[in-house]
Structure formats: structure tokens, C-alpha cells
Amino acid sequence: MNSPGVTPDQLLHDFGLLVDAQKKSLRGLATASGIGHETIRGWKDGNRFPRNTDDFLRVVQTCLKSLKEGAPAPRWNYPEWEIRYQEAKRAWENQAGDSRSTKTVPLLAGGPPPPPAIQVHGGDYVAGVKNSIHFGDVNHNHNPQQQ
């Protein structure tokens, strides 16, 4: 059986330890890496998986270059962090895909069935999608009084 590799939670835990082992403040780390401190805080403390590979690895590289004296040696070098990030990203994308595909809309007892999640008219998303506007009858039903 194949090992599942690095999970997103494991990667973020190890990232938190790496950030704690470097000598810069969070704002100093943000300045040195060019990545916003709230973004780094979200990865470290907010358990938000980093979606941007380059940004995450830039922060990792900055941390590896500025470790505190007396801090334990990092468990992984930069190329190993790249590999671990890619493994965790695949696992994270698979989790996200699984949660999207298994989500169902509950039916209310005695109520009508829910409308389709998305209706498309002329290439515009009408229902279920942010920033869509549609005026009039989506199903193009004609009013018999107007005929």
C-alpha cells in the first residue's frame, strides 16, 4: 500500500515550527519575503493551506536563511520542502474535490424540490453563481394574457 505522503495538516504544522525557529518577527518575515503578514499568519495560525506555491516557498526559503542561533536544525532543506508542499497540495486538492462532489442539498419535508443549482441562458450563469443578474422569466414562459 502506498504512503499517502504529507498531509496539508502536517505541512502546516511543520511550517509553524519553521516560522517559530527563525529570528524575524512576523512583520519582519513578511517584509523580507515580500508576502503579507496576514497571509503568513493564516498559514501558520489559521490552518489555511497556501494556494500559491511560489509565495509559500519564498517564505520557507526566507525562514531557512534566518534561523535562530541554538534552534534545532531544520528537518528539511529547501528542495525537500518543495517536494513536501507538492504532496500536501495534491492531498489538499483531492480533499477539496471530494467535499465538492459529495455535497447535497437537503430536501424540506412536504416542500417543492429545490431548483437546479445553475441555469444557463445565453452564456450567463443565472442561479447559484455570484455576480449574475437576470431580469425576467428565466424559463422564458410567456404570459398568456399578453397574447
C-alpha positions in Angstrom: 0.0 0.0 0.0 1.4 3.4 -0.9 2.0 6.0 1.7 -0.4 8.9 1.5 2.5 11.3 1.6 2.4 14.6 3.5 -1.0 15.8 4.6 -1.9 19.5 4.5 -2.1 19.5 8.3 1.4 18.0 8.6 2.8 20.6 6.3 1.2 23.5 8.1 2.3 22.1 11.5 5.9 21.9 10.3 5.6 25.3 8.7 4.6 26.7 12.0 7.6 25.2 13.7 9.9 26.6 11.0 8.4 30.1 11.4 8.9 29.8 15.2 12.5 28.7 14.7 13.5 31.8 12.6 14.6 35.0 14.2 12.4 37.6 12.4 9.1 38.9 13.7 6.1 38.0 11.6 6.2 41.5 10.1 9.9 41.2 9.5 9.4 37.9 7.8 6.7 39.4 5.7 9.0 42.3 4.7 11.9 40.0 3.9 9.8 37.6 1.9 7.6 40.1 0.2 4.5 38.2 1.3 1.8 39.8 3.5 2.0 39.1 7.2 -1.7 38.2 7.3 -1.1 35.6 4.6 1.7 34.1 6.6 -0.3 34.2 9.8 -3.2 32.4 8.0 -0.8 29.6 7.0 0.9 29.4 10.4 -2.0 30.0 12.8 -5.2 29.9 10.7 -4.6 26.5 9.2 -5.3 27.9 5.7 -3.5 25.9 3.1 -1.2 28.1 0.9 -2.6 28.1 -2.6 0.3 29.9 -4.2 3.4 27.7 -4.4 5.9 30.5 -5.1 4.7 32.6 -2.2 4.8 29.7 0.3 8.2 28.5 -0.8 9.6 32.1 -0.8 8.6 32.3 2.9 10.1 28.9 3.6 13.3 30.0 2.0 13.4 33.2 4.0 12.9 31.2 7.2 15.6 28.8 6.4 18.1 31.7 5.8 17.3 33.3 9.2 17.2 30.6 11.8 17.8 31.5 15.4 21.1 30.5 17.0 20.6 27.4 19.1 17.4 26.4 17.3 17.3 22.8 16.3 18.4 22.2 12.7 15.5 22.2 10.3 14.2 18.7 9.4 14.1 19.5 5.7 16.2 21.6 3.3 14.6 23.7 0.6 14.2 21.1 -2.1 12.6 18.7 0.4 10.1 21.5 1.4 9.2 21.8 -2.3 8.5 18.1 -2.6 6.5 18.0 0.7 4.5 21.1 -0.4 3.6 19.4 -3.7 2.5 16.2 -1.9 0.4 18.2 0.5 -1.1 20.3 -2.3 -2.2 17.2 -4.1 -3.8 15.8 -1.0 -5.5 19.2 -0.3 -6.9 19.4 -3.8 -8.2 15.8 -3.6 -9.9 16.7 -0.3 -11.4 19.8 -1.8 -12.6 17.8 -4.8 -14.2 15.1 -2.6 -16.0 17.7 -0.5 -17.4 19.4 -3.5 -18.6 16.2 -5.2 -20.4 14.8 -2.2 -22.2 17.9 -1.1 -26.0 17.5 -1.5 -28.9 19.9 -0.9 -31.3 18.7 1.7 -35.0 18.4 0.8 -37.6 20.0 3.0 -40.4 17.7 4.1 -43.5 18.5 2.1 -41.8 21.3 0.2 -41.1 21.6 -3.5 -37.9 20.2 -4.8 -35.0 22.7 -4.9 -34.4 24.5 -8.2 -31.5 23.4 -10.3 -28.2 24.7 -8.9 -27.3 26.6 -12.1 -29.4 27.7 -15.1 -27.6 29.0 -18.1 -29.1 31.4 -20.6 -27.1 32.9 -23.4 -23.8 32.0 -21.7 -24.7 33.8 -18.4 -25.0 32.0 -15.2 -28.4 32.8 -13.8 -28.8 31.0 -10.4 -26.2 29.8 -7.9 -23.4 32.0 -9.1 -22.2 35.2 -7.6 -22.4 38.4 -9.7 -25.1 37.2 -12.0 -28.1 39.3 -13.0 -31.1 38.2 -14.9 -34.2 40.2 -15.4 -37.4 38.4 -16.5 -38.5 34.9 -16.6 -35.5 32.6 -16.6 -37.5 29.8 -18.2 -39.0 32.1 -20.9 -42.6 31.3 -20.0 -44.9 33.5 -21.9 -47.7 35.3 -20.1 -51.0 34.1 -21.8 -52.7 37.4 -21.1 -50.2 39.2 -23.4 -51.1 37.1 -26.5 
